[in-house]
């Protein structure tokens, strides 16, 4: 279980960093350029705030994943709160336009986060968090 758990965390970290640094231009053909104009429409926060919060969220997730690898209680709390609050904040960003590849990355990241959080609370791994300092 421990090996699978850690492998999943490394996979999620690689997925996060790949998603963040990947030049996404290849994923959008000429037909999708008009759709990209809708990105952020009706947002409750400005474009600069959207970019800044996205960058901060990426850093927080990376930090939480690293802490989770070493069974840190603060990392479990951070990942859980970030997943919950990040989901609740989605409406602030307005219209979302994603390529199929971006949606796929997000889908697997969401499944992985849920699995990691569930394992950390409801499997024998929870005892490693109670011992961790």
N, C-alpha and C positions, 0 to 999 in steps of 0.2 A: 504494500500500500504506500509506503514511504517513497519508494522509487517512482511509482506512478504519479504521486502527488507532486514531487519535485520536478519530474519531467513535464507535467502539465504547466507548472509555474514557469519553467524556462520557455516552454512553447508559447505561453501567453506573453511573456516579456519580449520574445523575438517577434511575435505577431504585432505587438504594440509598437515596437521600434521600427519594424518594417513598414507598418501602416503610416507612421509619423514621417519617416524620411523618404518614402517612395514618391517619385515624381509622378503624380496621378494623371498627367496629361494623356498618357497612352490609353487610358480607360474611357476617354470621352471622344467619340467620333464627331464628325461635322453635324450630325443630326441632333446631338445633345447640347450644342453650344447655346441654343435658345433657352433650353431648360435651366442651364446654369445661371442665367440672368435672374431666375427666381430665388436663388440661394439666399437665405436670410430675409426674404420678404416677410413683412409683419413681425419682425423680431422686436422683442421688448428691450433688448440691449443693442448697442451699436456694433458696427463691424469690427472695430478695434477691440472691443470687449469680448466679442466672440472668439477672435483669434487668440487673445491673451488667455482667456479661460480655457480654451482648447489646449494651449501649450502647458498651462499649469496643471490641468487634469492629466495630461500625458505624464508629466513629471511625478505627480502624486501616485498614479497607478504604478509606475516603474518602481518608485520607492516602496510602495506597499508590497508589490510582488517580491522584491528583494528581501524585505523583512519576513514575508511569509515563508520563504525558503528556509529561514533560520528559526521558524516557529516563534516569532515575537508576537506577544499579545497585542501590542500597539498596532502592529501591521494588520492583524486580523480585524481589529476595530476600524482601522483606517480604510481597509479595502471594503468592508461592509458599508460603512458610511458613505464612501465615495461612490460605490455602486448605487446606493439608494438615492443620495442627493443628486448624483449625476443624472439619473433617470428622471427625477422630479424637475430638474432644470431644463430638460429638453425643450419644453414649450417656449422658453425664453429666447431660443435661437431662431425662431420663426421657421420659414419653409426650409425643408431639408431636401437637397438634391444629391444623390449618390449614384455612382456607377454600380454595376452588379458586383464588381470586385470589392469595392468599399463596403457594400452591404454584406457580402460574404465574410469579410474580415470582422465586421461588427457582430455578425451573428455568432461566429465561433468564439469571439471574445466574450460575449454575453453568456453563452453556454458554459465556457470555461470558468468565468468568474462565479457563476452560480454553483458549479461543481466544487470549486475550491472553497468557497464559503461554507457550503454544506458539509464537505469533508472535515473542515477545521472545527466545526461545531458538533457534528453528529456521528463521527467515526472514532476509532481508537486514537486517531491523531489529536483529538481534543486534549488528551492527557499530556502530549508534548507541549502544548501551549500553556497548560497550567504549571508546568515545570520551568518553562522558559522565563528568563528574567527580562 
